[in-house]
Amino acid sequence: MVTTAIGSNVDRAAERLRSAAVTHTPCAPVRDLIGSTDLAAAYAVQQRLTRDRVEAGGVIVGRKIGLTSEAVQQQLGVDQPDFGVLFHDMRVPEGTPVSMARLLQPKVEAEIAFVLGADLDGEVSRSAVVAAVDHAVAALEVVDSRVAGWDISIADTVADNASSGLFVLGAQRLTLAQFDPRQTRVTVRVGGGVASTGAGVACLGDPLLALSWLATTVRDLGEPLRAGEVVLAGALGPMVVVEAGSEVRAELTNGEGRPLGTVAATFSEESR
């Protein structure tokens, strides 16, 4: 009876979030159905929505890591990151306007994206993670929430695919021999003015540590990271609210200020 009740609530939570996405209308939090701290139930909702999307033709191209900031973890009362799934249609090519019609309550985070050159389905030591990374690029993650007013607990965001929206990747590729993710600095400008700054150490102390956590977690779930997949490693600084007309540009540098890459996006009212 308990298992049936939990399954029913997972179904109801998934349907609530699905309806919000389809109708383009934010919904109430789902913690009333699955609890505010039950990560198993929350990931069950996420998996249900992921399965439905795959069955409808969606192609998984990677993962995103969230809650990599210690301050945000403390705010939500958790001691670990979370993750979501990236689909092929979530990527917006740099130079293509990001349509606000595809979003509900968008915010932007500047991140390092790792592109894998090898599977991570075995040992997940730091050296194995480093060897598996083909290259890295500057990235903008457009986070979004189907939950009205971003009124989320850890369970709400996990269920909602870790509050995923869209993402944009920069063009300049870097190998790990060319830069140290821990020493990376980022400046995010909106309309030319500085809106956010951050550093690699803000991402679990090291973005590669975040990648290692993800690789271990999804391997143990039987869904290991594969060659060719993109991993958004987590925010390097505070989120920035965007609206139609916003022009966002993130610039990555090393500890000495040497440019490492840029990524930009313009948000428009154009249709989906």
N, C-alpha and C positions, 0 to 999 in steps of 0.2 A: 504493500500500500504506500509506504513512504517513497519507494523508488518510483512508483507510478506518479505520485504527486509531484516529485521533483522533475520528472520528465515532462509532465504537463506544464509546469511553470517555465521550463526551458523553452518549450514550444511557444508559449504565450509571450515570453520575452522576445524571442526571435521574431515573432509576427509583429510585435509592437515596433521594433526597430526597422523591420522590413517595410512596414506601412509608412513610417516616417520618411524613409528614403524615397519610396515610390510616389507618395503624395507631396513630397517636398514641404512637409510640415513637421517641425520638431515635436517630439513626444515627451511624455513624462518619463522619469527615470525607471529603470527596470528592477531596481533593488527591492521594490515591494514584492517582487515575484521570486527573486533568487537570493535575496539578502545582500548586504553591502560589502561583505568580506569573503564570500564563498567563491574562491577563484576557480574551483573545479566546475561549479555550475556556470560561472561566467564564460569560461573557455568552451564549455559545452554549447552555449548559445552562439559564440563566435564560430565554432566548428559547424554548427547547423547552418548558419548563414553562408559560410564559405562553401560548404557542400552544395547548397542550392545555387550559388553563383557559378560554380564549376559546371553543374549539370545544365545551366542555362547558356554555357559556352564560354564562361570566363576562364582565362589562362593565368595561372599563378606565375609571377616573374620574380618574386622575392619576398622579403619580410621587412617590417619596420620594428624598431625597438623604441619603447616609450618608458617614461618614468625613470630616466637615467639621472635625473637631478636629485641630490639628497634632500634639498629643500622641498621639492614636490613630493617625494616619498614621505617625508615627515608630515606634510600637509594632509595626505590621504591615509596616513597611518599604515604604510606598507614598508617592507624592507627589501624589496626586489623590484627589478624592472618588469615590464610586460611586453607583449609583442602582438603584432597584427600581420595580416597578409596583404601583399601588394599584387594587384592584378594588372594585366597589360593595359587596360583602358584607363588606369589611374595615372599613367605617365603622360605628361604634357610636354611635347618637344619644346626646347628653349627657342624662343622667338615666336611661338604660337600663343596668342592671348589666352589666358585662363578665364573661362566663362563662369561668371558668378551664378549662372543658371544651374550649374552642376553642384553648387555648394549651398549650405544652409547658414553656418555661423563660422566662417573661415578665419583661421589665424595661421601665421607663417613661422616656421622654425628653420634656422640655418643649420645644416648638418654636414657630416662627412658620409658619403655613400661608398661602400665597398662593393666591388664587382668581383665575384669569385671565379677563379680559374680552375678550381678543383673541388670535388665533393668534400664535405666535412661530416662524414658518417662514421668515423672511428674515433681515435684519440683526439681530444680537443685541448691539447696543450697550447701555450702561447706560440711556440715554434710551429706547430701544425696550423694554427690560424694564420700566422704570417705567411707561411708557405702557400696557403690556399688562396690568398688574396692576389688577384691578377693586377688590379689597379684601384685607385680611389679617385673620386671627383667631388667637387663642391655640389651640394644639393640643397634645394628648398623643399621642405615638406609642408604641404598645405593641410594642416590638421583641421578636422571638422567634427562636429558632434550632432548626432541625430537627437540627442537629449536637449530639451529646451533650456536655454540659458546656461549651458555648460554646467548644469547642476548634477555633477557626477561624483560617485564614489569609485573606488578601485574596480568593483564589480561592474558598474555601469560602463566604464571606459573599455574594459576587457571585452565585455559582451559586444560592444559596438566597434569591434575590430580595432581596438586600441585608438579609437577616435581618428581613424584614418580618413583622408580625403583624396588628395592628389599629390603628385610630386614632379619636380623638374630637376634634371641633371645637367650640370655644366659640361663643357666640351673638353677642358684640359685634364688629361689623364696623368696621374702620379703613381709611381710604384712606391712601395714602402721603403725602398732604398733611397728615395728622393726626399722623404719628409717623415717627421715623427708626429703621429696624430696627437700625442699628448701635448706637444709644444705649439699646436695650431692655435691661431687667433682668428676670430671672425668679427666683421663689422657688417651690420645689416642697415641699409639705407632705404628709406621710403621717400620718394619724391626728391631725392638728393640729400635729405637730412638724416642724421644718424638716429636710428630707432632702437637698435639693440646691439650689444657687443657680448662676446663670450670667448670661451677657450676650450680646448680639447679636454683639459682636466676636469671640466664641469660635467663631462659625460662618464660617470662612474670612475673618474680618475684617469681613464684611458679608453678611448673609443674601441680599441682592440679588446679590452676586457669585456665591453658590452657585446662585441661580436662573439667572443668566447662563451659568454653566458647564454646567448641565443643559440649558438651551435649545439651546446650541451643540452639545453632544454628541449629543442625540437628533435634532436637525435633520440633522446629518451622517450619522446612521444611517438617515435616511429616515423617522423616526417623530416629527415635530415636536410640540411642545406646542400644544394647541388651546384655544380659548375655552371656559370652563366647567370646565376641569380644575383639580384641587387639587394643589398642590406643597407637600409637607412639606420645609422648607428645611434641616433639620438641627438637631441638638441644640444648645441654648444652654448646657447644663451636664451634669454627670455623670449617667449612668443610675441608676435606682433600682429595686432588686429588689422585686417585689410578690408577694403571695400572696392566697389567699381571705380576704376580710374587709378587705383594704387599702382605705382611702379616700384617694384622691390628689386634690390640688387644686394647680393651677399658677396663679400670679398674675403677669401682666406689668405692668411699670411703665416709665415713661420715665426719663431721667437725673435728673429732679427728684423722682421718686417718685410722679408722677401715674399713677393706674390706667389701664391700657390694655385690660384684659380678663382674664377668668379662664376656666378650663376644669377640669372635675372628672370623676372616674370612680370607681366603686366596683366592686371585684372580688368575684365570688360563685362559689359551687360549683354554681350552677344549670346545668342541661343546655343543650346547644347549641341 
